[in-house]
Amino acid sequence: MSLLFRATSNWNQKTLDDLGILPLYFSQSFWGAFKQSDLAKFFKTFLKFLRGQNTAKPQLKKLFKAIIITPTRAKRAVFQASECTTDNITSVSISDDAFPFGYDVTQFGNCLSSTVVLENLASLCDKIDNSDFQRIILDKLKEILPNGLSEDKVQVLKSVSRNATEDEISKWNITKPDTLAALMDANDGEWSAAQSKLIITKYLSANNNLTTTELNLVKGPNLCSLNVSTLSSILPESIRESSALDVSTCSSENKKALFTIANKAFPMLSTRNQSTVLSAFQLIETYLGGADLGYIRNLSSYNVSMSLATFISLDSSVILSLSIADVVGLLGNNLQDLKTFENQTVVRSWISQQLQSELDKLNLTLTGGKLTADTTTAATSTTVTTKATTVKTTAGSPGIGPSGWTVFFSILILNLIYHHQG
């Protein structure tokens, strides 16, 4: 690191080599201090290393954004007029470990032909992580394949696919599990809800179903993009045999649909065997956000020691309907964690609906409960009581309503003035 304190004019490839992984996180101003020749040599090994380590795509995108120098407006005009002023991109240049270093967005588009894209699609998509470059690849594909992409082309798009429009996706062939698997690879980035819904719907329209295989490929977040009618077609055995699905981002309606299926896949309320109950609870736990009040109340009698993370993921209307005894039964050994989560919105709302005297019995120093069943929280109960008393007094004293008080104070003030003058 001491090398960085030398004059930037002395920085070279060795400076970068000695920094290990740190260059991955540097900004564009840092890279501007090096000669292009030194950077080209460095990136031959550095980019190969990063790709071999399966570096996260978002971090690679940041790196490419930093190392791609955007030309000035004057240079950009020259580049556009003279087309490709750098080397034409070929299969040989794509195979270079430093590729696409040395190209800005304009030159990448000018120097890359649609034919080269089609003939080298897999290797191109494997190396291009810049979103603007990826959009250029898709545009070139559209030039040469205007009617859409075959399955073998779709399968090699990797993170480039995330830049596709819905219109482009609608023209892709998506009928095989391998194609769905390639598109659902989380390492290539997230899909928008609209994109994932379109992809999965196209797959299902090819006489496919959401079996265990598909559920394990699609996983939870993408599953949430589907509508209730599609989710309701999932069979309990498919849920039972699949990996646990993260459905935390699903809508309330989708959570309820998935819980209904999961409840059939993992029935637990027909047995009192503790080990069986705990096993079933662990399997259905990720779907409890769609459970109704009756199910959760019954669950509280099984000593499952629900985590607070699961508790706050329950439907908020269900949580607010639970009594203190219900919550004690649900949380079990994890009851102490209620104090840690007391400032979570739904926990705070639940506390405000409980009697403070009953909360005190938990010995968790929870505050904000109601003083009595007829008041709101302890913090505001005095104000509420005072208002109630005032309303009652006013209603019971017709001689001293709002106008009566005005007359009373007027007479009082006149008396004070009279005695003062006297």
Backbone torsions as a table, in degrees:
resi	resn	phi	psi	omega
1	MET	NA	-25.6	-179.9
2	SER	-62.1	-22.0	179.6
3	LEU	-62.1	-28.2	-177.8
4	LEU	-69.2	-17.2	-178.5
5	PHE	-90.6	0.8	172.8
6	ARG	-79.4	163.5	177.7
7	ALA	-58.1	137.7	-176.9
8	THR	-61.3	-22.3	179.1
9	SER	-65.9	-17.9	-179.8
10	ASN	-96.2	-1.7	179.8
11	TRP	-73.0	140.2	-179.9
12	ASN	-149.6	-165.7	-178.2
13	GLN	-60.4	-38.2	-179.9
14	LYS	-63.2	-35.7	177.1
15	THR	-56.6	-45.1	-179.3
16	LEU	-69.7	-42.8	-179.7
17	ASP	-59.2	-36.7	-177.0
18	ASP	-74.5	-10.6	-177.6
19	LEU	-88.7	-3.8	177.8
20	GLY	63.3	-126.7	-176.6
21	ILE	-84.4	-13.0	-173.3
22	LEU	-55.9	-36.5	-179.8
23	PRO	-56.5	-21.1	178.4
24	LEU	-59.5	-25.5	-172.7
25	TYR	-106.9	5.6	-176.5
26	PHE	-84.7	157.1	-177.4
27	SER	-90.5	175.8	-177.0
28	GLN	-62.5	-34.8	-178.8
29	SER	-62.8	-31.6	177.9
30	PHE	-67.0	-47.4	-176.8
31	TRP	-67.0	-26.3	-179.2
32	GLY	-67.8	-11.6	-178.4
33	ALA	-85.8	-2.6	-176.5
34	PHE	-109.9	154.8	174.6
35	LYS	-73.3	146.1	179.8
36	GLN	-59.0	-36.6	-179.2
37	SER	-65.4	-38.2	178.0
38	ASP	-68.3	-39.8	-179.8
39	LEU	-65.6	-41.0	-179.7
40	ALA	-60.3	-42.2	178.9
41	LYS	-67.9	-41.3	-178.4
42	PHE	-64.9	-44.5	-175.5
43	PHE	-69.7	-20.4	175.2
44	LYS	-58.2	-40.9	-179.1
45	THR	-92.3	-37.6	-174.6
46	PHE	-67.9	-46.4	-179.4
47	LEU	-67.0	-36.6	176.9
48	LYS	-63.2	-40.4	178.8
49	PHE	-64.0	-47.0	-178.1
50	LEU	-61.7	-42.5	179.5
51	ARG	-66.6	-36.4	178.4
52	GLY	-67.8	-25.8	179.2
53	GLN	-88.8	2.6	-177.1
54	ASN	53.6	46.5	179.1
55	THR	-56.8	139.5	-177.4
56	ALA	-55.3	136.8	-178.2
57	LYS	-57.9	-42.1	179.3
58	PRO	-58.9	-36.2	179.7
59	GLN	-72.5	-37.7	176.7
60	LEU	-65.0	-37.6	177.7
61	LYS	-61.1	-41.9	178.7
62	LYS	-63.7	-40.6	179.8
63	LEU	-63.0	-48.7	-177.9
64	PHE	-65.0	-33.2	177.0
65	LYS	-65.1	-33.8	-178.5
66	ALA	-76.8	-34.7	-173.9
67	ILE	-91.7	-10.0	177.6
68	ILE	-88.3	110.4	-177.9
69	ILE	-84.3	118.6	179.3
70	THR	-77.9	127.0	-179.3
71	PRO	-68.4	157.7	176.6
72	THR	-67.2	166.4	-177.9
73	ARG	-59.8	-40.2	-178.6
74	ALA	-64.9	-45.6	179.4
75	LYS	-65.9	-36.4	-179.4
76	ARG	-63.2	-38.7	179.1
77	ALA	-64.3	-39.8	178.5
78	VAL	-65.6	-43.4	-179.2
79	PHE	-61.0	-43.4	-177.0
80	GLN	-67.3	-35.3	-177.9
81	ALA	-73.2	-39.2	-176.4
82	SER	-95.4	9.3	-179.9
83	GLU	59.8	-129.4	-173.5
84	CYS	-78.9	114.5	178.4
85	THR	-105.6	-8.1	172.6
86	THR	-99.5	-171.1	178.8
87	ASP	-72.2	141.8	172.3
88	ASN	-60.8	138.8	-178.5
89	ILE	-80.7	125.5	-179.9
90	THR	-128.8	178.5	177.0
91	SER	-61.2	-31.5	179.5
92	VAL	-68.8	-46.8	-179.7
93	SER	-66.3	-34.4	178.3
94	ILE	-65.9	-32.8	-178.9
95	SER	-75.1	-12.8	178.2
96	ASP	-65.8	132.1	-177.1
97	ASP	-62.7	-23.2	-179.2
98	ALA	-86.1	-11.3	-178.6
99	PHE	-60.8	136.7	11.2
100	PRO	-101.4	25.7	179.6
101	PHE	-56.7	137.9	-179.5
102	GLY	106.3	-10.9	178.5
103	TYR	-112.7	134.6	168.6
104	ASP	-94.0	179.7	-175.1
105	VAL	-60.4	-44.7	-178.2
106	THR	-62.5	-47.3	-178.3
107	GLN	-69.8	-31.8	176.8
108	PHE	-62.5	-42.8	178.8
109	GLY	-69.9	-39.5	-178.4
110	ASN	-72.8	-30.5	-174.4
111	CYS	-96.6	-2.9	-177.9
112	LEU	-110.2	121.5	179.4
113	SER	-93.9	156.1	179.4
114	SER	-64.5	-31.4	178.3
115	THR	-65.2	-44.1	178.2
116	VAL	-63.3	-39.1	177.5
117	VAL	-59.8	-48.4	-177.3
118	LEU	-64.0	-39.8	-177.0
119	GLU	-78.9	-18.3	-176.6
120	ASN	-128.8	29.6	-172.0
121	LEU	-57.9	-46.6	-176.8
122	ALA	-62.1	-48.1	-178.5
123	SER	-69.3	-33.9	176.7
124	LEU	-63.9	-50.7	-178.4
125	CYS	-65.1	-25.7	179.5
126	ASP	-73.0	-26.6	-174.4
127	LYS	-106.2	-20.0	-175.6
128	ILE	-92.7	118.9	179.7
129	ASP	-119.3	-6.0	177.3
130	ASN	-78.4	130.0	-175.0
131	SER	-61.3	-39.6	179.5
132	ASP	-65.8	-41.3	176.9
133	PHE	-63.3	-41.1	-179.2
134	GLN	-63.4	-37.9	178.1
135	ARG	-64.5	-35.7	177.5
136	ILE	-63.9	-41.1	178.3
137	ILE	-59.7	-44.3	179.7
138	LEU	-65.5	-37.3	178.0
139	ASP	-65.5	-40.5	178.4
140	LYS	-64.9	-38.4	177.6
141	LEU	-63.5	-39.9	-179.0
142	LYS	-66.3	-30.0	178.0
143	GLU	-64.3	-42.2	-173.5
144	ILE	-95.9	-21.7	178.3
145	LEU	-130.6	69.7	-175.3
146	PRO	-65.3	-21.4	-177.4
147	ASN	-91.2	3.8	176.5
148	GLY	116.9	-179.0	-174.2
149	LEU	-113.0	142.3	175.3
150	SER	-76.8	168.2	-176.5
151	GLU	-59.3	-40.8	-177.2
152	ASP	-65.3	-31.0	177.4
153	LYS	-74.7	-42.9	-179.7
154	VAL	-61.2	-38.0	-175.2
155	GLN	-65.6	-20.3	-176.8
156	VAL	-106.1	7.0	-176.8
157	LEU	-68.4	-28.6	-178.5
158	LYS	50.4	-135.3	-175.1
159	SER	-70.3	-15.7	176.0
160	VAL	-58.8	-32.7	-176.9
161	SER	-59.3	-30.0	-176.2
162	ARG	-67.2	-15.0	179.2
163	ASN	-94.3	2.2	-179.4
164	ALA	-74.7	146.6	175.6
165	THR	-81.5	164.9	178.1
166	GLU	-63.9	-34.1	178.5
167	ASP	-64.0	-41.2	178.3
168	GLU	-65.6	-44.5	-179.4
169	ILE	-61.4	-36.9	-178.7
170	SER	-62.6	-18.3	-179.6
171	LYS	-100.6	5.5	177.4
172	TRP	-85.0	147.5	172.2
173	ASN	-88.2	117.4	-179.2
174	ILE	-134.1	88.8	-177.6
175	THR	-126.8	-17.8	-174.7
176	LYS	-104.0	147.0	176.1
177	PRO	-56.4	-35.4	179.6
178	ASP	-63.4	-36.4	178.5
179	THR	-69.3	-44.0	177.7
180	LEU	-61.6	-40.9	179.6
181	ALA	-62.3	-43.1	-179.8
182	ALA	-63.4	-41.6	-178.0
183	LEU	-73.0	-28.7	-176.9
184	MET	-92.3	7.5	179.4
185	ASP	-64.8	113.3	-176.1
186	ALA	-63.6	-23.7	179.8
187	ASN	-65.4	-19.2	-178.6
188	ASP	-90.8	2.5	176.9
189	GLY	110.3	173.5	-177.4
190	GLU	-90.0	152.6	172.3
191	TRP	-98.3	152.9	169.3
192	SER	-74.2	160.9	-180.0
193	ALA	-59.7	-40.0	-178.7
194	ALA	-65.8	-40.7	179.7
195	GLN	-65.5	-49.2	-177.1
196	SER	-65.2	-38.5	178.0
197	LYS	-61.5	-42.4	-179.5
198	LEU	-64.4	-43.9	-179.1
199	ILE	-63.0	-49.5	-177.2
200	ILE	-67.5	-38.8	179.2
201	THR	-64.4	-40.3	176.7
202	LYS	-62.1	-40.7	179.1
203	TYR	-63.9	-44.6	-178.7
204	LEU	-67.6	-31.0	-179.8
205	SER	-69.2	-13.0	178.8
206	ALA	-92.2	35.5	178.0
207	ASN	64.3	33.3	175.6
208	ASN	-107.5	163.8	179.7
209	ASN	-130.9	165.4	176.5
210	LEU	-86.9	76.8	177.5
211	THR	-87.3	-174.9	178.2
212	THR	-56.1	-41.4	179.7
213	THR	-57.9	-49.4	-178.5
214	GLU	-66.6	-40.1	-179.8
215	LEU	-62.1	-39.6	179.0
216	ASN	-69.6	-26.0	177.9
217	LEU	-81.5	-45.8	-175.7
218	VAL	-72.4	-41.7	-178.1
219	LYS	64.6	179.8	-170.7
220	GLY	-64.5	-58.9	-174.0
221	PRO	-54.5	-42.6	178.9
222	ASN	-71.4	-30.8	177.6
223	LEU	-63.1	-32.2	-177.9
224	CYS	-66.2	-16.2	-178.8
225	SER	-77.4	-14.5	-177.3
226	LEU	-81.3	160.3	179.4
227	ASN	-86.4	169.2	-174.7
228	VAL	-61.0	-40.3	-177.6
229	SER	-63.1	-37.0	178.2
230	THR	-70.1	-43.3	179.7
231	LEU	-64.6	-34.8	-178.0
232	SER	-66.3	-13.9	179.5
233	SER	-81.1	-9.6	-179.8
234	ILE	-69.9	133.7	179.8
235	LEU	-85.8	147.8	179.3
236	PRO	-54.5	-38.8	-178.9
237	GLU	-66.2	-27.8	177.2
238	SER	-68.5	-40.8	176.1
239	ILE	-65.9	-43.1	-176.0
240	ARG	-61.1	-38.5	-174.4
241	GLU	-93.7	-2.8	-179.3
242	SER	-90.1	167.3	173.8
243	SER	-71.3	161.8	179.4
244	ALA	-60.6	134.0	-177.7
245	LEU	-103.7	132.5	176.7
246	ASP	-85.3	104.2	-177.6
247	VAL	-109.8	21.6	-175.6
248	SER	-63.4	-25.4	-178.8
249	THR	-91.8	1.4	-179.9
250	CYS	-70.7	157.3	174.2
251	SER	-70.1	164.1	179.4
252	SER	-58.6	-40.6	-179.3
253	GLU	-64.7	-42.2	179.2
254	ASN	-66.6	-39.1	178.3
255	LYS	-61.5	-40.7	179.9
256	LYS	-65.9	-40.0	179.2
257	ALA	-64.1	-43.9	-179.1
258	LEU	-69.7	-35.6	178.1
259	PHE	-65.7	-39.7	179.1
260	THR	-56.4	-41.5	179.0
261	ILE	-71.8	-44.1	-178.6
262	ALA	-63.7	-33.2	-179.9
263	ASN	-65.9	-31.1	175.5
264	LYS	-77.5	-31.9	-179.5
265	ALA	-74.3	-34.3	-177.0
266	PHE	-128.3	66.2	-179.9
267	PRO	-67.3	135.7	-178.0
268	MET	-137.6	-7.5	-175.3
269	LEU	-91.6	6.9	178.6
270	SER	-104.7	8.6	-178.9
271	THR	-137.8	153.3	176.7
272	ARG	-115.2	5.2	176.8
273	ASN	-69.4	118.6	-171.3
274	GLN	-61.6	-42.7	-178.3
275	SER	-66.9	-36.8	177.5
276	THR	-66.8	-41.7	179.0
277	VAL	-61.7	-48.1	-178.1
278	LEU	-64.2	-37.7	178.8
279	SER	-64.7	-45.7	179.5
280	ALA	-65.8	-38.3	-179.9
281	PHE	-62.1	-43.7	179.8
282	GLN	-62.3	-33.2	-179.1
283	LEU	-75.9	-34.3	-176.3
284	ILE	-95.1	-6.7	-172.5
285	GLU	-54.0	-42.7	-175.8
286	THR	-69.4	-13.2	-178.3
287	TYR	-101.9	0.5	-172.7
288	LEU	-67.9	-12.1	177.0
289	GLY	-63.6	-16.3	178.8
290	GLY	-104.5	5.2	-178.2
291	ALA	-75.6	147.5	179.0
292	ASP	-88.3	175.2	-175.8
293	LEU	-61.4	-42.2	-178.1
294	GLY	-59.8	-43.0	-179.9
295	TYR	-63.8	-46.8	-176.8
296	ILE	-66.1	-38.7	178.1
297	ARG	-64.7	-41.2	176.5
298	ASN	-64.2	-37.4	-179.5
299	LEU	-62.4	-30.7	-177.5
300	SER	-65.4	-16.0	-179.1
301	SER	-92.3	3.8	-174.7
302	TYR	-104.6	3.6	176.3
303	ASN	55.8	53.8	-176.8
304	VAL	-91.5	-11.0	-178.7
305	SER	50.7	63.4	-179.8
306	MET	-64.2	139.1	177.2
307	SER	-73.8	156.4	178.9
308	LEU	-66.4	-31.3	178.0
309	ALA	-61.3	-42.1	177.5
310	THR	-70.5	-39.6	-178.6
311	PHE	-58.6	-48.4	-177.6
312	ILE	-74.3	-10.2	176.9
313	SER	-87.0	-7.5	177.5
314	LEU	-66.0	160.2	176.8
315	ASP	-56.9	130.7	-175.0
316	SER	-59.4	-35.3	179.6
317	SER	-66.6	-31.0	176.9
318	VAL	-70.1	-46.6	-179.5
319	ILE	-58.7	-44.7	-176.5
320	LEU	-69.9	-13.6	178.7
321	SER	-95.8	-3.0	-178.3
322	LEU	-82.8	140.5	175.1
323	SER	-83.2	171.1	176.9
324	ILE	-62.1	-39.6	179.2
325	ALA	-63.3	-38.9	177.5
326	ASP	-60.6	-46.7	-176.8
327	VAL	-66.4	-40.4	177.6
328	VAL	-60.6	-42.7	179.5
329	GLY	-66.7	-37.2	-179.8
330	LEU	-69.7	-48.6	-172.7
331	LEU	-78.8	-31.5	177.0
332	GLY	51.4	-119.9	-178.2
333	ASN	-65.5	-13.6	-179.1
334	ASN	-98.6	11.1	-177.3
335	LEU	-58.0	-36.2	-179.4
336	GLN	-58.7	-27.7	-178.8
337	ASP	-69.6	-12.3	178.5
338	LEU	-60.5	-34.0	177.8
339	LYS	-65.3	-40.4	-179.7
340	THR	-63.0	-35.1	-175.8
341	PHE	-98.4	11.6	-171.8
342	GLU	-62.7	-21.4	-179.7
343	ASN	-92.8	0.5	171.2
344	GLN	-64.5	138.5	-173.6
345	THR	-52.1	-48.8	-176.1
346	VAL	-70.3	-33.4	176.9
347	VAL	-68.9	-42.3	178.2
348	ARG	-61.6	-40.1	178.8
349	SER	-66.2	-40.2	178.4
350	TRP	-63.8	-44.5	179.2
351	ILE	-57.9	-42.1	-176.2
352	SER	-64.9	-16.9	-179.2
353	GLN	-96.9	-1.5	-177.8
354	GLN	-101.3	154.4	174.8
355	LEU	-69.9	132.7	-178.9
356	GLN	-61.9	-36.8	-179.7
357	SER	-61.9	-34.4	178.4
358	GLU	-77.1	-36.6	176.5
359	LEU	-62.8	-37.3	-179.6
360	ASP	-61.2	-30.1	-178.8
361	LYS	-68.0	-17.0	178.4
362	LEU	-77.0	-16.6	-178.8
363	ASN	58.3	39.0	179.0
364	LEU	-111.5	2.8	-177.0
365	THR	54.5	38.6	174.2
366	LEU	-78.6	135.1	-179.7
367	THR	-125.7	160.9	178.3
368	GLY	106.5	6.3	178.7
369	GLY	-79.0	177.3	-178.6
370	LYS	-82.8	144.7	176.2
371	LEU	-73.3	-42.5	176.9
372	THR	-136.7	170.9	-178.4
373	ALA	-67.4	-17.2	-176.2
374	ASP	-99.3	0.5	-178.1
375	THR	-116.4	173.5	174.6
376	THR	-88.9	-145.4	-174.5
377	THR	-68.4	160.7	-178.7
378	ALA	-58.8	-33.7	-176.9
379	ALA	-66.7	-25.3	-175.7
380	THR	-118.0	3.3	-173.4
381	SER	-64.7	-35.7	-179.3
382	THR	-61.9	-43.7	179.9
383	THR	-63.3	-43.8	-179.0
384	VAL	-63.5	-42.8	-179.8
385	THR	-63.1	-43.8	-180.0
386	THR	-60.3	-43.1	179.7
387	LYS	-63.3	-41.0	-179.2
388	ALA	-62.9	-41.1	179.8
389	THR	-64.9	-43.3	-179.4
390	THR	-60.8	-44.7	179.8
391	VAL	-62.7	-41.5	-178.7
392	LYS	-64.3	-44.5	-178.8
393	THR	-63.0	-44.3	-179.1
394	THR	-61.8	-43.4	-178.2
395	ALA	-67.0	-30.3	-176.7
396	GLY	-90.4	-1.2	-177.1
397	SER	-128.4	75.7	-175.7
398	PRO	-61.8	-22.8	-179.4
399	GLY	-74.8	-19.3	-178.3
400	ILE	-126.6	69.0	173.5
401	GLY	-87.1	-163.8	179.6
402	PRO	-55.9	-43.2	-179.8
403	SER	-72.5	-32.9	178.6
404	GLY	-62.3	-42.6	178.6
405	TRP	-63.2	-36.3	179.7
406	THR	-63.0	-45.6	178.1
407	VAL	-62.7	-42.1	-178.7
408	PHE	-59.3	-49.8	-178.7
409	PHE	-67.6	-32.1	178.4
410	SER	-64.3	-44.0	178.7
411	ILE	-64.5	-40.8	-179.6
412	LEU	-61.0	-44.8	-179.2
413	ILE	-64.5	-41.1	179.2
414	LEU	-63.4	-38.9	177.9
415	ASN	-63.7	-43.4	-179.8
416	LEU	-62.4	-42.8	179.7
417	ILE	-63.3	-42.6	-177.6
418	TYR	-61.9	-48.8	-179.2
419	HIS	-66.2	-33.9	179.3
420	HIS	-65.5	-41.1	179.3
421	GLN	-69.7	-33.7	178.5
422	GLY	-68.6	NA	NA
